[in-house]
Amino acid sequence: DKAGMDRDQIDWYVLHQANERIVEAAARRLKEPMEKFPMTISKYGNTSSASIPLLLNYMAEKNMLQPGDKIILSGFGAGMTWGAVLMEW
């Protein structure tokens, strides 16, 4: 809402890959399809703060990202540590 966009304008949600259950819960809560939430945790495991750039690199290598794609990046840590950004590829 703050960015003036609707959910249907977001192409990807690139989240910290702590575990699959957290990503799946985020998709359910946002009422978005899991296809918008790529995961690499089974390939790399929980790589902490590196999980988002690793996932973006994986997506780029697999030609999943197109110029102009709108991507939400979100990371989180212990306690109430979190951050998110909307970016255009």
BELDA-V106359 format. One record per helix or strand. SS is the DSSP state (hx for helix, st for strand). FROM is the first residue (numbers start at 0). TO is the last residue. If there is no record, write none. Layout:
ss=SS from=FROM to=TO
ss=SS from=FROM to=TO
This chain:
ss=hx from=6 to=8
ss=st from=11 to=14
ss=hx from=19 to=29
ss=hx from=33 to=35
ss=hx from=40 to=43
ss=hx from=47 to=60
ss=st from=69 to=75
ss=st from=81 to=87
